[in-house]
Amino acid sequence: MSERLYELKISDVDLTDIDLADDRYRISHSQTNTALLAQSILEIGLVNPVVLLLVHDKHIIISGFNRVKAHLLNKALTITARVINPETSKQKAIGSGAIKSETIYIDYLVLAIGAACFKHQLSQVELIKSLIKLSVFMDAGHIAHKSGTLFNTQLNQKYIDELIAIGQLQPQGLALLESGHLSIKAAKKLSVLNGPDVLVFLMLLGAVKASTSVQLEMILYLTEISKRDKLSLKSVIQSSEIETIIDDENIDLITKTQQVRDCIYQLRFPELFKARQDVKQKINSLGLGRAVKIEPPPNFEAQQFTFSFTAKTYKQFVRHFNKLTTAVQDLKLKDIFSA
């Protein structure tokens, strides 16, 4: 890649001559809001021309998908582009000397990646997409060696291998990563599971909005339940309330996530769940309200309970303190400590 194998020629290209469906070199997010970009182009003009490759009688986009989309939004007829003509290029197709519709060329791919990562820091999804495409041409060790040039940052081989493995979860997995429903840590866990189990977890995590720690907890507990009960993950979900909760459109996302988490915990630790519910009912019966909180030890593995409240004024402080003082006389509080 030390010698450039193609020439770029600046010209205005009719938008109708661009194949918008061909996104083989796309690195950037597909859900980018182009309305602001379109307005900027109207007011300032196109600062950075797009890069196109002439394939037969159509142009495909190497870099500038959002800029092309913005021009269409502005109802423009043409766009200024740097065009690669394959007839003057030394680039060769993989497996043949002719350009095929499905072919990706290494130098054009490097150009697409470079245009994206030198414009902004690549998101993890963009990085994964880039690595998947590059892995066709070189192994993780080679990519790691060239990463400074390719991505404007140094990547180690282990990290590259992990991201490429996560890339096998696509397209649904990458979509959840992009939307924030799936974390990288949880995706790493899923990348070593078999296909059917992965699909079950992607369906579940796509239906809730959980933090990384809760995602990992759900994956761990459901896997343990599956092994303990000798059931497939799909059967575990279908035979419980989880599926009913997920399908309920009247539950907001936060509540749905908590209910699914509670249901999984109940399946994994039925006795502990019952004990937690009993303690929760006793705490609620004390009438302390939301401002004063009593937190039992996690999983009752320790002896320490946590009592806390917040106050903005002295009056609030006295009111909450008096609530606790009154609770000390309640036998139910004694029951909580002996639970």
N, C-alpha and C positions, 0 to 999 in steps of 0.2 A: 504493500500500500504506500510505498515511498514515492512511486511515480504516479501522477494523476493519469488515469486511463480514459479520460473523457474531456470534452471541451464544452464550455457553456457560452451560449449566445443569447444576448438580450433581445427580446422581441415582444410585441403585443400579441397575445393569443386570444382567439375567440373562446368565450366560456363554453360555448356549445361543442367545442372541439376537445374538451377535457372530460375524461371518463371519471365521473364522480363516484362510481361504484367500486372502482379499483383502489383499495386502501392497503395494499401489500406493504407499503413503506410507512404507514401511519405509526407514529410514536406517541403523539400528544393525545390528551383526553378527547373523546368524541362528544362529550356533553358540554363542552365549553360554550358559554353564552357569547355569541358573536355579535349581539346587538351593539354593545359598546365599541367593539372593534370596528363594526360597520360605520358607526357614527364618527369614529376617529379618522377613518379613511376618507369619509366625505369632507371632513374639515381640514385635515392635514395632507391627505394623499397617502399612497402606498410607499412607505419608507423602505421596506425590504422586499424586493421582488420574490415571488414564489419560484420554486425550482420544479421544472417539468421534464419528463422523459417522453420523447416521441416514439410511440409504438404503433407501427403500421400507420393508420390514418387518424389515430387518436393520441392525446397526451395523457399520461398518468402523472399523479402528483408524487414528487419525492419529498418536498417540504412546502408547507403552506396550506394545509387543508382548511384551517379556520379562515385564512385570508381569502381563499377562493369562495368559501361559504359566505363571508361578509360581502364580497362583491356581488354575489347572487342576491343577497338581501337588499343591496343598494340598487338592484336591477341594472347593473352595469352590463355592457356587451363584451368587453375585453378586459384582460388583466395583463400587467407587465410581468414578464417571467424570464428567468434564465433557463433556456431550453437546452437539453442534451440531445444531440442527434446521434443515434446509435450507429449510423453509417460512417461517422467520423470517429467513433469510439473504438478503443483497443480492447474494451471489455468483452469477455466471452461468456456465453450462456453456459450454465451447468449442464453437462451431458450432450450439448450440441452447439453448433455454431449459429443457431437462429434464436431470435428472441421469442420466448413462449409467454402466453398470458399468465402462467402461474410462476414464472421464473423471478427470483430475487437475486440481484447482483450485489456482491459484497461491497464494492466501492460506492454504489448508489445508496446502499443501506448505511454505510459509515457516514456518508454525506447527510442522510436523513437524521441519524442519531446526533451528529455534530451540530446540525442546525437547531435541534431541539434543546440539547443540554447546554450549549453555550448561550442560549437565549434565556433559560431559566433552569433552576435545579430540578432534575427529573424527579417526579414522584416515584414511589416504590412500584406502582403499577406500570408506569412508563419504563422504568428500569427493567422490570421483569419482561415486558414486551420486547424490549431491545435485546436482552440476553437470550431470549428464546429464538429470535431471528438470527442472532449471531452464532448461536450454538450449532446451527446447520453447517457453518463454515469452519469453526475452530472449537477446540475443547476449552474447558473452564480455565485451565492453566494458561493457555495462550491468551484468552480474554483478559485474565488477571494481569498478565505481563503488559498488555497493550491498553489497559483500562485508563491510565492517565491521559493517553492521547484520545481514546474513544469517548470517555465520559467526563473529562476534565477533573477527575478524582480517582484516587487509587482504591481498587477493590481487591480483596483477597479471594483465593480460589474457593475456600469453604463457603463463604458468603454467596459467591456466584452459583455454586452447586445447589445451595439451599433455595435461592430464588428461582433457578431453572426448574427445580422440583415443584415449587409452588406454582410455577407457570403451567404445570400439567393439570391444575384445577380449572383451567379456563374452559369455556368463557364465563360460566356462572361464578366461579370462584374469584376471578379477576374483577367481575362486576361488583361483587360484594366487598372486595378490598377497596375498590374505587369509591363505593358509597359509604364506607366506614362500618359496615355490618360485620366485617371479618378483619381481624387484626393479623399482622404478619406472624406473631407468635402462634396464634391459633391455626393459621394457614400451614405453618411448619408441621404442626401436629397432624393435620389432615393429609398432608402430602405423603405420609408413610402408610396410610390406610388403604384398604381395597376400594375399588370403584363404587359399589353399591353403598358402602358405609359413608363415603365422602358425600355422595348425593343427598343422603339423609341429613347429614350435618349441615350441608349448605342450605337445604330447605328450611331447617330449623333456625339457623342463625340469620337467614334472610328475613325471617318472620318476626324477629325480635331486634332490640337495639341494646346489646350488652357490652359492658366494658371488657377489656382484654382478660382480666382475671376471671370474670364470670363466664366468658366464652370457654376458657381453659377448664373451668370447673364443670361446665355442662358436658364437654367432650370427655373428661375423665370419668365422671359419675355414670354417664350413659354407657360408656364402654365397659365399666365395671359391672353395671346392671346386666348388660348383654351377656357377659361371660358368666356371671353368677347364675342367671336364670336360663342360660343356654338358649337364648332367643336372639334373633337378628335385631339390629338396631331399629329397623323399620317396624318390626313386630312390637318392640318395646314402646315405641311412640304410639302406634295404632291401638295398643291394648290399654293405654292409660288416658288420662284427661288432657295430655299434652296436645294431641291433635285437635280436640274440641276447643281448647284455649286459642290455639293458633288460628283456627277457622272463624273465631268470633270477631266479626267486624265492628262490634259495638264497644270493644275494649281498646283504650288508647295504648300506644306502644310501650310506655313506661310501665303501666299496670300489667300489660300482657307479658312483658319480660320478667317481672317479679313473680307473676303467677306460674310461668313456665319453670322458672328457677326453683320455686317452692315445690312444685310437683316433682321435679327431678330429684330434689333433695329427699322428699318423702319416699320416693321409690327406692333410693339408695340406702337411706337410714330411717326406716319406718318408726323404730322405737325412739330414736333421738328427735325425730320430727314431732311425735306425739308429746314428748316431754317439753319441747320448745313451745308448742301451742298451748299446753297447760300453763306454763309460766307466763306466757304472753297474756292469757286471759286473766290471770291473777293480777298482773301489773295493771292492766286496763281497769280492773275492778276497783283499784285504789283511787281512781278519779283524779290522777295527777295532771291530766291534760297533756297537750303536746309539748309544752315548754319544759316540763320536768321529765327527764328520761332515766329509766333503769335498764341497763344493759347486762344480761346474764353472761357468764363466760362462754366463749365460742365452743359449741359442741359439749359444754359442761365438762371440759377436760381440766379446768382449774376451779378454784374456790372463790375467786374475786369477782364481785359484782361492781359495776360502775354506775355511780349516780351523778347526774349532771343537769344543769339548767343554765340558761343565759338570761341576762337582764340588762335593759337599756337604762333603767332608772332605779333609784333606791326603793321606790314603791314596789316595782316589779320584783326586786330582789327579796323584799320582805314577804311578799305574797307567795312566791315560789318556795321560800324557806319554810314558811308556815305550813304549806302543803306537805312538805317532807316531814315536818315535825308531827303533823297529824297522822301521817302514814305510819310513823313509828309505833303508834298505839294500836294499829290495825293488825289483827292476828294473821291476816292474809300475807302481810309482808314477811312475817316469820315463816309462813309456809313456803314462800318463794326461796328463802335461804335453805330450807330443808328439802327442796325438790330434788 
